[in-house]
Amino acid sequence: MLIVNNNAAAVMLVLRAFAKGKEVIVSRGELVEIGGSFRIPEIMASSDCKMVEVGATNKTNIEDYKKLLMITLPSYLKLINQILLSKDLQKK
């Protein structure tokens, strides 16, 4: 078991373990800053995976993912916004 103290560390470790050297699909709307000053694109770069953006900043639908999955990309990243929001609200 591994315990980390923030979402950024958890995302980085999961990506490093499962997607190192691979492409990972992420919605443009989820290229956010988490844990204070950690940005998803920087975390992904530090995890040695290649970020493949999909959709628009305000909307990504299932068809956007299907287009890329037809090319057989191995992984995708889906952030759980409610967890991130609840952590930010706890700080205020």
C-alpha positions as CSV (number, residue, x, y, z in Angstrom):
1,M,0.0,0.0,0.0
2,L,1.2,3.5,-0.8
3,I,-0.2,6.6,0.8
4,V,0.4,10.1,-0.5
5,N,-0.6,13.5,0.9
6,N,-2.1,15.2,-2.2
7,N,-3.9,14.6,-5.5
8,A,-0.9,15.7,-7.6
9,A,1.3,13.0,-6.1
10,A,-1.3,10.4,-6.6
11,V,-1.8,11.3,-10.2
12,M,1.9,11.3,-10.8
13,L,2.5,7.9,-9.3
14,V,-0.5,6.3,-11.1
15,L,0.7,7.7,-14.4
16,R,4.3,6.7,-13.8
17,A,3.2,3.1,-12.9
18,F,0.7,2.5,-15.6
19,A,1.6,4.9,-18.5
20,K,5.3,5.6,-18.5
21,G,6.4,6.0,-22.1
22,K,2.8,5.7,-23.4
23,E,0.2,8.1,-24.7
24,V,-2.6,9.2,-22.3
25,I,-5.8,10.9,-23.4
26,V,-6.9,13.8,-21.3
27,S,-9.8,16.3,-21.9
28,R,-8.7,19.8,-22.5
29,G,-11.3,20.9,-19.9
30,E,-9.3,18.9,-17.3
31,L,-5.9,20.5,-17.8
32,V,-6.3,22.2,-14.5
33,E,-4.1,23.1,-11.5
34,I,-4.4,20.9,-8.5
35,G,-2.8,20.8,-5.1
36,G,-2.0,24.5,-5.1
37,S,0.5,24.9,-7.9
38,F,0.7,21.6,-9.7
39,R,-0.6,21.6,-13.3
40,I,-1.8,18.5,-15.0
41,P,0.4,19.0,-18.1
42,E,3.5,19.4,-15.9
43,I,2.5,16.3,-13.9
44,M,2.1,14.3,-17.0
45,A,5.4,15.4,-18.4
46,S,7.1,14.5,-15.1
47,S,5.5,11.1,-15.3
48,D,7.2,10.3,-18.6
49,C,4.0,9.9,-20.5
50,K,2.8,11.7,-23.6
51,M,-0.3,13.8,-23.2
52,V,-2.9,13.6,-26.0
53,E,-5.5,16.3,-25.7
54,V,-9.1,15.7,-26.7
55,G,-12.2,17.9,-26.9
56,A,-12.6,21.6,-26.1
57,T,-11.9,23.5,-22.9
58,N,-15.6,23.9,-22.2
59,K,-16.9,20.5,-23.5
60,T,-15.7,17.1,-24.3
61,N,-18.1,14.4,-25.4
62,I,-17.9,10.6,-25.9
63,E,-17.4,11.0,-29.6
64,D,-14.2,12.9,-29.0
65,Y,-12.8,10.0,-27.0
66,K,-14.1,7.4,-29.5
67,K,-12.2,9.1,-32.3
68,L,-8.9,8.7,-30.5
69,L,-9.7,5.3,-29.1
70,M,-10.2,4.0,-32.6
71,I,-6.4,4.7,-33.1
72,T,-5.8,2.4,-30.0
73,L,-4.3,4.7,-27.4
74,P,-3.7,2.7,-24.3
75,S,-4.7,5.0,-21.4
76,Y,-6.8,8.0,-20.6
77,L,-6.9,10.3,-17.6
78,K,-10.2,11.4,-16.1
79,L,-10.0,13.7,-13.1
80,I,-12.7,13.6,-10.5
81,N,-13.6,17.3,-10.3
82,Q,-15.6,16.9,-7.1
83,I,-12.6,15.6,-5.1
84,L,-10.5,18.5,-6.4
85,L,-13.2,21.1,-5.7
86,S,-13.8,19.7,-2.2
87,K,-10.1,20.0,-1.4
88,D,-10.0,23.6,-2.6
89,L,-13.1,24.5,-0.6
90,Q,-11.5,23.0,2.6
91,K,-8.6,25.5,2.2
92,K,-10.9,28.5,2.1
